[in-house]
Amino acid sequence: MPDSLVAAMPRFLSPLAGLVDQGGPVVLLLLILSLVAVALICAKVLQFAFLGVGRFGSAREALARWLEGRPQEAATIAAAGKSIAADLMLKLIQATGRADGNTALLKEDVERICVGKINTLRAYMRPLDMIAQTAPLIGLLGTVLGMIEAFRAMQGAGAAVDPSVLAGGIWVALLTTAVGLSIAIPVSAAVGWLDSRIETEQSEMEALVTAFFTGAVAERGGARVLPFEATEPRHAV
């Protein structure tokens, strides 16, 4: 088995070796960037899955129980949820007993927590975006360098210019642009998808926090809610 695997590897890598041989160091650089991009995308997908990005069921259920005046059930549901939104709801429910009536301070601290969680989700997004933006430019640079070399060879040949040789040089020069675009397009799509997930998570967190403090009066109307003040300690006068 190991011998057959070793024998198969050159055949598997031969197309990439051919690209590097034809495109030179520019294609090699682009291939390295593509490997970095694939690694970062896989890491972000695993991070999102581990943190429960996009799973809002437990958080919404905990909020509903809280608004119905059942804080213990709300805390239990939030604690059982394995997601960023559920963890935020649990922190809110637990903090109401320790806020000492300072609603403004609690809101500011919750905002700090939300910003920290969003920054965690945005980690390594900038390198991915840079790869998506620079890959076409690097490919274009390789094309320009290749065209310069082709026309310089044509000038050196004088009147005995072989059109097939010139066409071959131009084809090889355009190869780097094609490789750069082939990397940039899927990476740009991945960045857009990851950004959309982060924006959805941020919007949901903002909606949960707002509903928690306002009691969702716009949706619930005259239904019984558990406002924040109801959980504040009563001090003797």
N, C-alpha and C positions, 0 to 999 in steps of 0.2 A: 504493500500500500504506500509506504513513504516514497519508494522509488518511482511509482507511477505518478504520485503527486508532484514530485520534483520534475519529472519529465513533462508534466502538463503545464507547469508554471510558465516556462518560456513561451509556449504557444498562447497562453492566456494574456501574457504581457506584451506580446509582439506588436499588437496594434498601437499600444501606448509608446513602445520603443520606437516604432516607425514615426509617430507624430513628433516625438522629441528629436529624432534624427533629421526630420524635414524642417521642423519649425525652429529648432535651436533652443537656446536658453530661455527665450520668451515663453515658448510652449511649456518648457519644464517648470518655469515659475507659475504659470497658470494652472498646471496640474497639481502643484503643491498647494496652491490656494484652494483648489477644488476639494482636496482632501481635508484641509482645515475647515472649510465650509460644511462638508458632510459631517465631520466630527462635532462641530458646534450645533448643527441642526439636531443631530441625534441626542446630544446632551440636553438641549432645550426641550425636546419632546419628552424625554425621560423625567426632566425636572417638573414639567407641567403635569405629567401623570402622577408623580409622587406627591405633589402639593395639592392635587385635586382641582386643578384649574378647570372651570366650566361646570363643576358639580355644585349646584345651588339648592338642591332639594332639601337637605337637612337644615341649612340656614333659613330658608323660607318657612319651613315647618316650625323651627324654633321661634322665629319671629311671630308666627301666627299664635303659638301657645302663649308667648309673652303678652301679646295684645289682648288675649282672652283672659288674662289675669291668672295664668298658671306658670309662674316663674320656675318652679322646680322641674316641671316637665320640659320647659323650654331649655333649661340648662342641661338636662339629661340628653335631649335630642341633639343639642349643639355639640356636646362632648363626644357623642357617638359618631358625628359626621367627620369624615376625613377630607377636609377641604379648607382652603383659605377663608372662604366666607363663613363656614361653620365655626372656625376658630375665632374669627372676629366677633361673631355673635356671642360665643361663650365668654369672651373677655368683656363684652359690654354687659352681659347679665351679671357676671361676677363683680364688675366694678361698681354697679349701682349700690351695693351694700357698703362700699368703702369710699364713695365719693364725697360724703359728708355734706350733701346738698349743693356742691359746687358743679352745676351742670356745665358751665362754660369751660371750666378746667378739664372736665371729662371729655367734652367735645374736641378740645384741642389735642388731648392725648390720643384720642381715637384717630384723629387726623394724622398724627405722627405715626401711629401703627400702620395705617393704610398706606401712607407714603413709603414706609419701609418695605412693606410687602410688595408693592408695585415695583419698587427699585430692584428687589430681588428677582422679580419676573423679567425685568428688562436687562439683567446682567448678560453680557456678551452679545447683546443685540447690535451694538454699534460695530463690532468687528465684522459681523455678518453683513451689515449694510455697507460697510466699506468695501468688502469683497465684491458685492453686487455692483457697486458703482465703479470700482477701479478695474475690474476684469475686462470690460470692453475697451477701456483706455489703454491698458497694457497690450491687449491684442492689436489695437490700432497702431500703437507704437511699433510693435513687431512688423506690421504691414508696411509702415512708412520706411523702416530700416531696410526691409526686404526690397521694396521698390527702389530705394536709393542704390542698393547694391546691384539690382538688375539693370538699371539705366547706366550705372557706371561701367558695368561689363559691356553693355551695348556701345557705349562711347569708346571703350578700348578696342572693340572689334572693328570699328570703322565701317567701311562699306561692306565688309563680309559678315554682316549680322545674320544669324540664323533665327528666323521668327519662332521656330519651335523652342529654341533655348530661351528666348525672351519670354515666351508664353509660360514656359515651365517655371521660370524665376518669379513671374507675377503670381502664378497659382500658389506657389509655396509661400509667397509673401502674404497673400490673402488668407492663408490657412490660420495664421495667428488670430486674425479678427474673428474668424468662425469659431475657434476654440474659446476665445474670450466671451463671445455672445452665448455660446452653449453653456458656459458656466454661469454667466450673469442672469440669464432668464430664469432658470429654476431656483437660484438662490434668492432672486428678487421675489418670486412667488412665495417661497418659504418665509421670507421676512414679512411680507404682507399678511400671510396667514397667522404667524406668531403675534404680530402687532394687533391683529383683530381680536385674538384671544385675550390679550392683555387689556385692550380697551373694554371688551365685554366684562372682564373680571372687575375692572375699576368701576365701571358704571353700576354693576350689581352691588358692589361694596358700598358705594355712595347711596344707592337706593335703600339698602338695608339699614344703614346708619340713620338716614333721614327718617325712615318709617319708625325706627326704634324710638327716636326722641319726640317725634310729632304724634305718635299713636296712629298714624295712617288715617287721620280724620277725613281726608278727602275721599277715601275709598270706603271706609267703614261707616261713615255717617254717624248715626246715633248709637251704633253698637258699643257695647261695653269694651273699654280698653284699659290697659294698665299703664298710665302715664309714669314718667320718670319720677315725678314728685311723690307718687304713692309709695315708693320704696325708700324714701329718705327717712332717716331717723328723726323721731320726734323728741325735741328737747323740752324739758320742763321749764315753765316760765316762772 
